[in-house]
Amino acid sequence: MTITVKCVVWDLDNTVWDGVLLEDGDVKLRPGIVDVLRTLDERGILHSIASRNDHDAAMARLEEFGIAEYFLYPQINWGQKSDSVKAVAEAINIGIDTLAFVDDQPFERDEVGFTHPQVLCIDALDAERIPDL
């Protein structure tokens, strides 16, 4: 069975950037993440966000990093990530089975995977390998 991923939904803390925005404030982009975003974007793969964070602070940091324009319908709130992933699929109007979800926390990947078993869940440690998957 081949999975066609049309959109990658990213967590932010310790996934897109190193650190926790509301604790550290001084987060830095993870090495290689911009290259992954750019490569997938060039292939026509969309990006969004499912992050438990302060929306305005997170979007401001994405703007500072110059990557905010990559993310469609970002879901930055305090709700369950499975709800955010579903909201992204609905907003973009694509099947939830065409999403991949990237997060550093096994609990979050398990919660999304249990609620939406058709979503490909990827450990943030493997983020740089996504273009090769």
C-alpha positions in Angstrom: 0.0 0.0 0.0 1.4 3.3 -1.0 0.6 6.4 1.0 0.4 9.7 -0.9 1.1 12.6 1.5 -0.4 15.9 0.3 0.2 17.8 3.5 2.7 17.6 6.4 1.3 18.9 9.7 4.1 20.1 12.0 4.4 20.5 15.7 6.5 23.5 16.7 8.3 23.1 20.0 11.3 20.8 19.7 10.1 19.9 16.2 10.3 22.9 13.9 12.4 24.7 16.4 14.6 23.6 19.3 13.2 24.6 22.7 9.8 25.5 24.1 8.6 29.0 23.0 6.6 29.8 26.2 9.4 28.6 28.5 12.6 29.6 26.6 11.5 32.4 24.4 14.8 32.0 22.7 14.0 29.2 20.3 16.2 28.4 17.3 15.1 26.7 14.0 16.2 23.1 14.0 19.0 22.4 11.5 17.7 21.2 8.1 14.0 22.1 8.7 13.9 25.0 6.2 15.5 22.7 3.6 12.8 20.1 4.3 10.0 22.7 4.1 11.4 24.1 0.8 12.0 20.7 -0.8 8.5 19.4 0.0 7.0 22.7 -1.1 8.7 22.5 -4.4 7.2 19.0 -4.8 3.7 20.5 -4.3 3.3 19.1 -0.7 1.5 21.5 1.6 2.4 22.3 5.2 0.4 23.2 8.3 0.8 23.2 12.0 -0.8 21.4 15.0 0.9 23.0 18.1 -0.1 23.6 21.7 1.2 27.1 22.0 0.2 30.8 22.2 -1.0 31.5 18.6 0.2 35.1 18.3 3.7 34.4 19.9 4.2 31.3 17.7 3.1 33.1 14.5 5.4 36.0 15.3 8.3 33.7 15.7 7.5 31.9 12.4 7.5 35.3 10.7 10.8 36.2 12.3 12.3 33.0 10.9 10.8 33.8 7.5 8.9 30.6 7.2 5.3 31.6 8.2 4.1 31.6 4.5 4.7 27.9 4.2 2.0 27.0 6.7 -1.7 26.9 5.6 -4.5 27.0 8.2 -2.1 26.7 11.3 -3.9 25.2 14.3 -2.1 26.8 17.2 -4.2 26.3 20.3 -4.5 24.3 23.5 -6.8 21.6 22.2 -6.0 18.0 21.2 -3.7 17.6 18.3 -6.0 15.0 16.7 -8.7 17.8 16.5 -6.1 20.2 15.0 -5.1 17.6 12.4 -8.7 17.0 11.4 -9.3 20.8 11.2 -6.3 21.1 8.8 -7.7 18.4 6.5 -11.1 20.0 6.5 -9.8 23.5 5.9 -7.6 22.4 3.0 -10.4 20.1 1.8 -8.3 17.0 1.5 -8.6 13.5 2.9 -7.2 13.0 6.3 -5.5 9.9 4.9 -3.2 12.2 2.9 -1.7 13.9 6.0 1.5 13.2 7.8 2.0 14.5 11.4 5.4 15.3 12.8 5.9 15.7 16.6 8.7 15.1 19.1 6.3 13.7 21.7 5.4 9.9 21.5 2.1 10.7 23.4 1.0 13.3 20.8 1.9 10.9 17.9 0.0 8.1 19.6 -3.0 10.3 20.3 -3.2 11.4 16.6 -2.5 7.8 15.4 -5.2 6.3 17.6 -7.8 8.9 16.7 -6.9 8.9 13.0 -5.1 5.6 12.1 -4.9 6.7 8.5 -2.5 9.6 9.3 1.2 8.9 8.9 2.9 9.9 12.2 6.6 10.7 12.1 9.0 11.3 15.0 10.6 14.8 14.8 14.0 13.1 15.0 13.3 11.8 11.5 12.1 15.2 10.1 15.2 15.6 7.9 14.5 12.3 6.2 10.9 13.2 5.3 11.8 14.1 1.6 13.3 10.6 1.2 10.2 8.7 2.6 
